[in-house]
Every structure is written in structure tokens, then in C-alpha cells.
Amino acid sequence: MFSFLSKFLHRLVDEEKFGNIVLKELQRARPSETFTLDREKFLIQYGGGGRIFLHNVYIDYCRAEPKLRKAQIDILVQGVIAPSVQEISFADAKDHLLPVLRNLSGIDLLRIEGGDDKPLSDAMEFRSLTDELGIGVAIDTELTIVQVGSDALTRWGKTFDELLQVAIDNLRHKAAPSFYQLGPGLFASNY
């Protein structure tokens, strides 16, 4: 009997109900912001072209133990209401900078779908690594990862190369190297 009752009380919600729960929590946390749930694309849009893709969060929510599911939503909300890159000083961001690899065509596609007609560098400063991949710099905190764009470089009085060097140094110190050589010039990682 208790097993049945437990399953009933802790049953999962479907994607639409999940989206509505997240929407309600976001509106409660930031009442001055307008959030809109796009049920078809399973994402939430908000001011300035911001979008929250709900697929991965929903998967994490479903995989979590019932008593930890609300925490998955709380983490998402805290990440959204965290200070934006425009509000962070270089001194505060410096220790959190990390290099990131991005599929450039994927980023452009997301921007086009969102109606963003600004240059890609406004959203993300990057250097081409290949025709399809770019290396950028992001502020990686406990709750969110925020791309660094040209506006932050200007505000901080830094060049992209200066930030990239700081980010690479941070990555080097983040974890002890665990690479081993498979052959000349080819290394593998235990991660």
C-alpha cells in the first residue's frame, strides 16, 4: 500500500506541466521579467532574446529522486536570475573564466531562430578552430555558464587573447593532468 501511495505522490509530470512549473517559478523569482513558454519547441523565452531550453533540465528532473526534483528546478531558476555578464566585473569573473568549444553553425542557427540579427561576436567572441568549431571564453559558475561577448571585452578593457590566456590557465589549474600518450602527438584523457 505504501509503495503504491509513494509512486502516486511522486509521479512525474509531463513536459507541458513541467514547463508550466518552471515558468511559474521564474515569474515568482523575477516578477519584473516577462517569460513565455513555447510548448512546441519546449523552451522559455525572456527579455533580450534569452532562451531556456528545457529538454536537458526535464531529463535531469525525471532522473532525480523524487525528493530532489524540486532542486533541479531551483538550480535552473537560480542560474537564470544570476547576474548577467553585463553586471560582472573582470575581477569577479577572472577566476571563473574557462575556454569553451562551440559549434558555430549551431549558434548561428539558434540566433536566427530567435530573431537575433546582431553579429555573432556580440553574443560570443571566438577564434575559429576549424570551419565549424570556434573557441570562446565563458564565465563558468556553480549555477550558470555565460559566454563572453565583445561588450564585456570593451567594458573590461581586455582583448580576447588576454581572456583566452586567463581561461586556459584556469583550465590547467582546475584539475591535475590525466593525459597519457597513445602515440606520437596523440593523447587521451581519463575523463
N, C-alpha and C positions, 0 to 999 in steps of 0.2 A: 504493500500500500504506500509506504513512504517513498519507495523508488518511483512509483507512478506519479505521486504528487510532486516529487522533486523534478522529474522530467517535465511535467506540466508547467511548473513555476519558472523553470529555467530554459524553456524552449526558445529557439532562435526566431528572430523576426526576419521577414523577407527584406529584399533590397529597398523596396519603397518605404516600408516602415522605418528601416534603418536610416535612410536618407532624411526622413521627416524628423527623427530623433536628433540627428546631427544638426539639422537646420535649426531646430528649436534651441539646442544648446548653444549654437553660435550666436543666435539672436539674443539669447539671455546674457551671454558673456560680453557682447559688443552691440548694445541696442542702437547705437548711432550708425551702424553699418547696415547696408541692405544686402541680404543674402538671398539667392534664388536657387532653388533645386531644379536641375534639368534631369528629369526622370529618365528620358530616353538615353542620354549619354552617361547617366549615373555620376553626376558631378554637381558641385555647388559653385556658383559664380558670385563674386562680390566686387566691390568698388575697384576701379583702376585696372580692370581686366584680370583680376585674380581668379584662379580656379582651383578647386579642391577636388581631385579625382578620388572617388570613394571606393573603387574596386579593391585595392590592397588593404585599406582600412577595414572594409567589410570582411575580407578573408581573415584578417587578424582577429577581428571581433568574433567571428564564428569559431575560430580555433581556440580562443581563450576559454579558460574555465569559466563557468557561469558567474562566479563571484568577481571575476576580473574583467568582465566585458565592459562595464561602465568605464573602467580605467582606460580602455582603448579609445573611447570617445573623448574622454577628458584630455588625453595626450594630444589628440588631433586638435581640439579646441585651443589648448594652450599654445600649440605650435602656430596656429593661425593668428592668435591675438598677441603673440610675442612681438617685440619691437622689430620694425622693418629695417632693412639695410639703410634707409634714409635717416633713421634715428640712432644708428650705432656709430660711435666714433672709431677711428682707426685703433686707438689704444685699447678699446674694449674688444674689437674684432681680431686684433693681431694674433692672439694665441689660439683662435678658433678657425683660422684660415687653412683650408686644405685644397689641393688640386682636385679637379673633377673632370672626368671624360664625359662628353655629351655627343649624342648623335645629332649632328647639325640639321639634317633634313627633318628629323622628328621635332626638334624645337621650332623650326620654321613652320611646320605643318600645324602645330598647336597654336602658334601665334596667329596664323592666318585664320584658323577656325574661330579663334577668339576675337577676330576683327581688329587685331593689333597691326597697324601699318607703320610702326616705328622701325628703324633699323635694328637688326639682331643685336648689335653692340649696346643698344640701350637696355636690353634685358640681360645681356651677358657679354662681357669682354672675353675673348678667346684667341687662341692661336691654333691654326689648323695643324692637326697631327697627321691626318690623311684627308682624302677628298670628303669623307663622310664624318670623320671624328674631329672634335675640337677639344682642346684642353682649356679649362676655365678655372676660376677660383671661386670658392664658396665659403660662406661662414657656416660652420658646422657646430651647432649647439646640441644640447640634450634633446630639445624639442623640435628643432627645425633645421633645414639646410637652405640657405638663401644664396642665390647666385649674385656675384658682384658684377655690376654693370659700370658703364662709363661715368654715370653720375657720381658713384661712390669714389671712383678714382680721382675725379675732379675735386670733390669735397675734401678728400684726404690728402690731396697734393702728391699722389703717388702714381707711378707708371704701372702698367700691367706686369711688366717684367719684375719690378720690385715686389709686387704682391705675390707673383708666382714663386719667386725665390723663397719668400717667407713661408708660403704654403708648402713647398717641397721640404723645407727644413722642418716644419711642424710634422709632416708625414714621417720623415726619417726618425724623429724622436718619439713618435706615437707608440711604436711597437718595436721590439728588438727584431733585427733582420732574421728572417727564417727562410731564406732562399738557398737553394742548392743547385749546383751546375749539372745540367743534363748532358751538355756537350759544349763545344767552343761557342761562346756567345749566347747560349740558350740556358735560361734559368727557370726554375719552377719554385712555387711557393707552397707552403703547407696550409695556407688559408683556404 
